[in-house]
Amino acid sequence: MKLKLPHSSQNWISLIGATIALISLFMIIFLFVITFSSGGGTYLGLVVYIILPGFLVAGLVMIPIGMFLKVKRDKKHHILPPREWPHVNLNDLRHRHAFYIFSIGTTIFLFLTAFGSYEAFHYTESVEFCGKLCHSVMAPEYIAYQNSPHAKVACVACHVGEGADWYVRSKLSGLYQVYAVTLGTVPRPIETPISNLRPARETCEQCHWPQKFYSRNIVTQRHYLTDEKNSEWDISLTMKIGSLISAFGTTEGIHWHINPDIKIEYKSTDKKREKIPWVRYTNLKTGEIQIYQDINESVDKKSLDTMMTRTMDCMDCHNRPSHNYQPPSFFINTALASGTIPKDLPWVKAQALELVGKKYSTTDTAMIAIRDGINTYYKENYPEIYSKKKNIIDQAVKGIQDEFKKNIFPEMKVRWDVYPNNIGHFEFLGCFRCHTDNHSTDKGRLIKKDCNQCHYINAQGPPANLEVSSINSFLVFKHPDKDSGDAWKEMNCSDCHTGLNP
């Protein structure tokens, strides 16, 4: 039986649209089979679930447009009698065939649309989509995420969360990001903090709810000094995350800051929220309010009124929970402790810090500089080791290069020092943004700069001569650098520890 269609369908626009739609449909089916059988890749998913469906819809839209223009043109030339509305006559073979094609095609199209929309939704919510699609721009974030404690948590769980409203917001924001990537206007490095990030109470606290924060943890850190022997210096801390007795919950300890019964608000004078001249404490149970102002960085009332008041939440301390670019002193320590970099290689930590601390234009340039720098140093200063233990030197080179590639990304100008990490107070101000002994109420009440509010030192020193406290006491901190004297007591850690120090 010969297929007959209405005269209006016989036009080039409808024919081209039908051709585009059919080709797109067959390509979708073909590529879907490939992705189902072999897994495909990031860009294949983009083609199957977003680009090709767009062509399919465009082709289908062209069919009625062509038919409409054909009818309009025929009426103008008096080929067809004038009618107000099109009509469908199933007794007419042409109309009947068109009806069958439309009905069956619409059913198939709706089914494919439902299936495709579901797959497209999940694809755009995937870690692969977030991390690999804009590879050159998102490479630092994606690699840091893969080496973070949240590596098994999908990006959208933190950046979008539940609900249609934030999903729509994220996709609208994504359109601008695609535009910026296409035109090459993405800032390098990407600016933080993100101004439109969803509140932590609606994301982080879906897993880390405040009532859960009550335990204390023992943290042991292994450091290596920048001397010939790469001398080890260990420190063990009791982190006072919550109360000594778990029944007290968050009434004391570090997580007191997010106690549901209190509210901490602050104003900052810079975009990165590193300079905080004003803090307000509110006890939601008693109604008590205390306002603290930095006596050394006073800001007049008129200026304070123009600043945004931010309510403190998880992200004010845990501001790099999944994208933490560690300072060289940290990631070299980790590599030495794990054996990735051999610690019996003389001065290896000092040499590693010197090489990774330099600014490079590309990652490849950095890799070459690290390789040549390490080899040249040991060839000139330790020729016997270079000739007899070249394999150890090669291991050190690879270890330093691997750690560099996890934490420093020259193409995006991403280093540890462009993204302050507010956990602790070693390389960045962190706690000392507020705990300065300078933030005072009008009655002289201070936000104290007392390390023992957050942790106790249980043990410290070299392994062979480790100083250990009893269970109910703690040690006074001793600086590993004995030549520094007591100068460190009058300054912040970050004044000296820039990420390139032991």
C-alpha positions, 0 to 999 in steps of 0.5 A: 500500500502506497503511503499517502499524506496531505498535500500540505506535507509536500514541502522542503521545510517539512521534508528537511525537518522529518529527515533531521528528526529521523536521523537524530532518532536513529543516532540517539538509539545507536549511541544509547546502545553504545553507552549502555554496553560500554559506558561511553564517556562524558561527552557522549552522554552530553550528545545522547541526552542533550544535543541530539534530543535538541535536534530531534525536537527542532526537526519535529517542529519544522514539520508543522511549520512547513505545512503551515507555510505551505497552506498559507502559500497555496491559499495566497495563490488560490490553489486551496479554498479559504478555510478558517480552521484545518479539518481532519477527515478520517474517510480521506486516505491522506488524512487517515495516514497522517493521523496514524503517523501523528498518533503513533509518532506522538506516543513514541515521542512522549515515551522517548521524551519521558525516558530521555528527560529522566536520563538527562536529569540524572546525567546533569546531576552526575559527578562526571557531568560536573567535573569533566564537561568543562575539563580545563576549568573544573580540573582543580575542583574535580581532582581535589574533590576526588581526594577529599573526605566527600569523594563518594558524595555527589557534587549536587548533594552540596551545591544544589540539594533537594527540591525543584527550586534550587535545581532550577537555580543551579541550571540557570546559573550553569547557563552563565557558566557555559557562556563564560567557559565558551567565551573564555571569561572564567576568572582564573582562579575561580573566585570564592566564596560562592555568593549564591551557595545554598545555606549549609543548614539545607545541605551539610546538615542533612548528614551532619546535624548539630545534635550529632556533634558532641564527641572529642577526637584524637588527632595525631600529626606527623611533621618533618623538619627541613634539615638534612635528616628530615627529622620527624616531629610528632604531635597528638591533640585532643580536639574538643569538638564537643563536650567532655561528656556526650550528654552535654551535646554542643554546650561547649567545644568547637561545635558550640558555634552551631548550637541550635540554642545560639546564633552567631552573626558577623560582618566582614570587610573583605569578600573572602571573610578573612577580616571580621571587625564585628560579631554578635552573639544571641542566646535564643533561649534567654534572649541575651545579646552580646556585640563584640567589636575589634578594638584594633580594627574599629569600623564606624557605625555608618559603615557597619550598617552598609555591611551584610550581616551573615549568620555563622554556619558550617561553611564559615569554618569548613569552607573547603570541605571537598576542594581543599588544596593543601599547602606544600608543607602539608602534602610533602609531610603526607608523602614522607609519612606514607613513603611516597617520598623516601624520608632517608634522602638528605634534605629532600623536604627542603628541596621539595618545598623550594621547587613546588613553592615556585610559580609555573606557567603550566603543569608540564613546566612544573614537572620538568622543573621538579625533575631537573631540580631534584636530579641536579641537587643530588648530582652536585651535592650527593654524587654517591647517592646519585650514582648508587641510589638513583632509584630513590631519587627517581621515587622522590621525583615521582612522589613530589610530582604526584602531590603537586598535580593533586594540589597545584594547577598553574593553568587555572592559577590555583594554589593553596594560598588563593583559597584560605582554609578556615579550619584551624589556624596554621597556614591561615587565620582561621580561628584567629579571625575572631579569636584575637583577644581584641574583639570586645564588648562595651563591658570588656568581655573578650573573644579569647585567643586561647588554644586550649578552648579547642584542643589539648596537646597529649604528646609532642616531640621526636619519636625517640624522645616523645613527651607525653601527658597523663590522661587528665592533663595536657602539655604546653606547646613547644616550638620545634624550632628552638632558635625561634625563642618565644617570638612565636607566642606574640604572633599568629602561626600564619605569620610565619607558616605560609605553606612553605615552612615545616 
